[in-house]
Amino acid sequence: MFMVSQIFRVVLDADTTQTSFLQVQTEDRLEYTFFPLNHGSLRFRVKAANDAHLALTTGPTESEPMYEIFLGGWGNTKSALRRDRQKPDKAEAETPNVVTADEEREFWIRWTDGNIQVGHGGQATPFLEYSDPDPFPIGHYGVRTGWGATGEWVIEGSRHITTNDALQYQFWPVPCGAMTVDVRCPSNAHIALISSPTPANHEAHPRIEVFIGGWENSRSAIRRDGVKPDRVTAETPAILTDSTFRRFRVKWNNGTVSVLPGGSASAPILEYHDPDPVGVTHIGVRTAWGSSGNWKIKEGDEAGSAPVVSSGISGIQWVDAAGGELPPGAFAGGKDHDCELYIGQAFHNDALLPGKVQPNHKLCYVPWGGDEHPKEEFKVLCGNGLEWIAGSGTEIPPEAVPGGNAEDGETLYIGRVPHEDTITVGKVHPSHGTCYIPYGGSELGFPEYEILVSRSG
């Protein structure tokens, strides 16, 4: 048994900064509860007498390849990191009383290029670290407790920030060397990377500033310590808009600061190699020069950045659609008025959703919250041995193909229904007993549907 609360918002700074959290309660049971990951880091708090365990996996199941992190194991005397359930452990540390049932203890986990690190909240140095010579893409995490312990978990999600037209940054401590920024503003989205124990006095300390859409939304630049001329500039006309969110990746490592539009596969629009690197301790954002903005920020490297991700079922894979192009082996799942439809998968509002890929549009459309949402970055289902069978209500056949996860971690499946001379692909939400499809700008629900199953193996 486990219990998951709704995602909720905690106000951090005068109604302008919010962070989303997920609350999970785990019983004394060695069985993981899984949730989707958008990025390469986790921050969480846990209250448990001993044995707070986490798993990092590709899919939402307890299957290999898998990393496991044991906090407070062996009678709350030791912590360890294990690969594929194999001993000896890849890393271990003496950590007496690292967790307790009396109060929440904070930890972080981050991973990039096969390097896994685990640390205490507020401390930059990890107490567990392992460099995997054969890394795999991580798309989900699981939590559990056991060996006589139950647990209460608070898992941090993305930051939601509102900035006014003011030359004043809102700062928070840096957990890692990368972040994804979704920002909606007419111009002048500014990001600061600083080295300072007191960010309120940031102008007295080393800093890198990134100006996106400055000079009336015509140019972007990187500046060091507030000194002109700027170190790097680029012509970026209309790079920002106040009508929709625009996504950027900001990365910093060993003195190299990069700003990429969209996802990590894009070429940088700005890149600066600093001969005297800033030891970044805090990140700040602001808008100015007539602009106010809304931000959604997630720290860490993007999860699943490898081009191919296993579905957990033999012969089936989710493959990145580079530039919206269909990859070889894409499985045709339906039909539109003018072409075949394919099966896609994309992130939206902390959920990983299956949807329809319209190849003429080079977009994946996913259903969520009553609306149809177009996505430029998505994966496509490829493989063979797949079949559509009749489905209805909450009954999910055991061979059904998982298509993603809802915000609370519930597994979603792939369904389709005939609608207005189309056969449209969507998500089967088991607890709702409904297949939802994206169509005509809306999310439409149907209790009778077809569900995709695997006949391979």
N, C-alpha and C positions, 0 to 999 in steps of 0.2 A: 504494500500500500504506500502511496505517496500523495501529497496534495500540492497543487500549484495554485498560487494566487493570480489574480489579474496583474498585468503590468501596470505600474502606477508611476506618478511623477513626484519627485521630491524637489521642492524649490530650494535653490542654493544661493541665489543672489538677487534679492529685491525683485522677484517676478521676471527676471531677465534670463536666468540660467536654470535649466532643469535637467535632471538626469533620470533616465528610466531604469527601473529595477524589476527583477523577477524574484518572487519569494517561493521557495520550495521547502517542503517538509519531507524528510526521508525517514523510513522506519528502519528497524534493526533487521535488514534484509539485504543480502549481497546481490542486488539487482539494480542496474543503472537505469535512471530516467534521462532520456536524451532530449536535447534542444539544438536548433540550428545555430551555426556560427557565421557571422559576416566577415570577421577579421581575425588577425593572428594574435589576439590577446584576450585574457579574461581577468577581471577584477571581481572579487567576491568576499563576503564575510560568512563565516560559518560558526555555529555553536553546536558542539558535540563533545561527548566525554572522551572519545578516541575514534580512530579509524574513519576519518572523513576522506572518501575516495572520489577521484575524478578520472574520467576516461576521455581521450581525444581520438576521434574516429573519422573516417570518411563519410559513412552513412549513419542513419539513426538506429543502429543495432550494435549489439555487443559482439562484434566480429573482427577478425584480423584483416589488415594491420591495425594495431591499437597501441596507444600509449596509456599507461595507468599511473596515477600519482596517488600515493598513500600518505596522508597527513596524520601523524599521531598514531601510527600502527605499533604493533608489538607492545601493547599495554601503554600507549601514549609515550613511548620512549624514543621512537625512531621514525623517520620519513624516508620514502624511497620513490624512485621512478623506474617503471618496468615496461618492456616492449613485448607485446604478443604473449603475455602471461608466462614468459620464460625467465627462469632464474639462471645465474645470479642477476640481481637488479642492475640496471645500467648506471644508477646513481643512488646514493643513500647518505643520510646524515643523522647524527645523534641530535634529537630535538625533544628533550624531556618537557612534557606538559605544553606542547606547541598548540594544542586545542584544549578547550574546556567546555563543560556543559553550563558554566556559570555566566559566560559572556561571549559575545561575538568576537572572533579573531579575523583579521583581514589578511588576505593573500593576493598575489597576482601570479599569472602564468602567461608567458609569451613564447612565441615560436616563429622562426624565420629560417628558411634554407636548411631545415633539419636540426637547428639548434633549439632545444627546449630548455627554458629556464623557469624556476619557481622561486618566489621570494615573499618576504613579509611585506604587508602594507606599510608604506612610508620608508622603506629601505630599498636602495637601488641595487644592492648586491644580492644575487640569488643564493639560496642555500642548497638548491638542487640544480644541476645542469648536465645536459647530455647532448652531444653532437652525433646525430644519426648519419651513418654513411649511406643509408638507403632510405631517405625520407619519403613520405607519402602525403598527398593533399589532405588537409584536415577541414572537414565541413560541419562537424557536430561535436558536442561535448555531453558527457553524462555525469551525474552525481549519484552517490549512494552512501550509506553508512552500514556498519555491521559490527560483528564481534561484540555484541552487547550494547551498542551505541545507536541512538537516534540522532537526527540532525535537523537544524533549521538553517537554511541558506538564504542569503540575499545576494543576487548576482547582478552586477551593474551592466547596463546597456549603453545606449548612445546618449550624448548630451544634446539638449535642445536649448538654443540660445537666441535671444532677441537683442539686437544692438541698435541703439539710437544714432542719430546724426551727431556724433560727438567724437572728438579725437582722444578717446579714452579706452584703453584695452580692458577686457575682462579676462583674467588669468586663472589657470589651474595647473597643478603639478603635472609634469610629463611622465608617463609610464613607459614610453618606448620611443623608437625613432621613426614613426610613420603615423599618418592619420588620413582618413577619408573625410572630406568636407563637402557637404551639400549646402549651398548658400543661395538664397533668393534675395536679390537687391538690384537696384538700377545701375550701380557703379560702386567703385571704391570699397571692395572687400579686402580688409587688411589683416594679416596674420603676423604675429611676432613670436620669435623663438629666442628666449632670453636665458642668460646665466645669472641668476640672482636669488638669494634666499628671501629677499623682500621685493616681490614683483611690483608692489605699489610704487617703488622707487626705481623702476626699470631703466629709466634714461641714464642712470649713473653706472650702468653695468653693460657688459658686452651683449650685443643682440643682433639678430638678423630679422629684417622686416620684408614681408612679401606683400606687394600691392597688386591686386588683381582688378582689372577694369578701372584703373585710374585715368586721370586726364580725360574726364567725361566719357569713360568706358571705351577708350581707344587704345590704351597701352597698359602693359603690366611690367613690373620691375622687382628686383631684389636690391635692398639697401643694407649697408653694414653700419651699425652704431649711429644711425641718423645722419650720416655724412654723404653729401653729394660730391661727385656724380654717382649715380647708381651703378652697382657692380655689373648688373645684367639688365637689359631691357628687351622688350618684344612688342611689336605691333599686334594688338589683339582686339580688333574692332568688334563691338557688340558681344563681348565674351560673357557678360552678365545680363540678366533681365529680372525685372520684378514680377514677371508673370509665372515663372516656374523655377524650380530648383536646378542649379547647375552643379555638377560634381567635379571635384578636383582631388588628386592625391598629392599630399605633401610628405616628402621623405627627407631625412637628414641622417648622414652616417659618415664619420671620419672626415668631416669638413665639407662634404658635398651635400648641397641642398637642391632638391628637384621638385618642380611643380608640374604635374601631369593632368591633362584634361580627361575626364571620364574615369577610366580604370587604369590599372598598372600596365596594361598592354600598350597604352598610348605613348607617343614620343613626348618628351618634356617640352613645355612651352617656355620654361625658365629653368636654368641649371647654373649653379655657382659653386666653384671649388675654392673654398676658403683656406688660404695658407696658414692661418692662425685660428683653428676651429673653435667655435663656441661650445662650451660644455652645457648643453641645453638642460635647464631645470624646470622651466615653465613654458606654457603655450598661452598666447592671448589672441583674441579676435576683436575687431571693431569695424564700424562703418563711419563714413564722414563725407564732407564736401557735398552736402545735400542728400546723402543716402542713408537710409536705415535698412536693417536686414534681419532675416530669419536664417538660423544656422542649425544644421544637424551634423554632429561630429562624432566619429567613432575612431578611437585610437587603435593602432596596431596595423600589422600587415593584413592584406585581404586574404581570407581563407579560400582554399580551393583555387589558388592562382595557377596551378598547373592546368594545362589545356584539357586534360581528360580526367574525369572523376568516375570511379566505379559506382554502379547503382546498388551494389551488394548482391546482384543476381547475375549468374553466369551468362555471358554473351551480350550484356546490356551495359551501355555507358552513357553518361551525360558529357557532351563535348561542347566546348566554347564555340559560339557562332561569331567568328572574327568578322567584324564589319557587317554583321547581319547576314552573312552568307551561310547557306546550309552546308554542314560538313558531310563528307562521304558517309553513306550508310544511314542517313537520317530516316526515321520511320514515319511514313505518312499516316496520320491519324484521323483525318477528316477531310472535308471539302468546303471551300468557300464558293461564292458566286462565280469567281473567275480562275480559281486554281485550287490545288490541294493544300491542306493545312497540315502542319507538323506539330510535334509535341515539344513544348519549351518549358523552361524552369527559370524563374527569376526571383530576386529578393524584393520585398516590399513591406515596409513598416514592421521590421523584425520578424517577418514570416518568409519562408521559402515556398513559392507557389508554382504549381504546374499551370500551364496555359496553352494558348494556341499561337503557333508561329505562322505569320502571313508572309510568305517569301517575297511577294511583290512589294510589300512595305518594308521588308527587312527589320521587322519588329516582332516581339513577343507580347501578346496581350494577356494580362492576368486579371482574374476577378477578385475583388476585395472591397469590403465596406459598401456594397451597393453599386460600385462603379467598375468600369473597364479601364485598366491602366496599361498604357503602352510602355514597353521597356526596350531600350537600345542595347543593353548588356544582358545576355541570357545564354543558357545552355540548351542544347537540343538532344533529345533522346535518340540514340543510335543502337541498332542491334537487330536480332532476329529471334524467332521462336515466340513472337508476341501474338496475342489473339484478343478480340473483343468478345465479352459475354454479357448477357443480360444481368442487370443489377437493380436493386431498389432498396431504399431505406438505409438502415444501419448495418445490414449484413454485408460483410466484406469477405470475399473468398481468400483462403490462405495463400494462393498463388498470385494475388493482386500485386501489381508493381507500385512501390512507393513513389510518390511524385514530389514530396516535400514535407514541410511541417508548418502548422499554424503557429501563432505567436506563443502559445502556451506549451509547445512541443508536441501536440497531437499530430500523428502521422496523417498526411493527406495522400490520396490516391488519384489516379488519372481516369477521368470519365469523359463521356461525350454524349450528346443528344442531338436529334434532328430538330432544326429550328429555322423556319422561313427559308426553305430550300437550301439549307446548309446542314452540314454535320460538324458541329462545333465542339472543340476539345476544351475541357475545364478541369476543375478540382472536385473530387469526391471528399466531403467532410463527414467522416463517420458519425460523430456525435450529433450532427445535425440531420443525418439521414437524407442528405441532399447532394446532388451534383450541381455545382455552380459553374456557369459558363460566362465568358466575356463576350458581349454582343451589343453593337450599336451604342457604345458608350456606357452601358449598364452591366451590372452583375445580375444574372437571371438564375433562379433556382428551380430544379426539377427533381421530384421524388423518384421517378423512373428514369433509368439511364443505362448505358453500357459502360463496363469497367474493364480496364486493360489488365490482362493477366499474362504470365510467362509460362510457356509450355516447354522451355528448355530445361534440361537436367531433371 
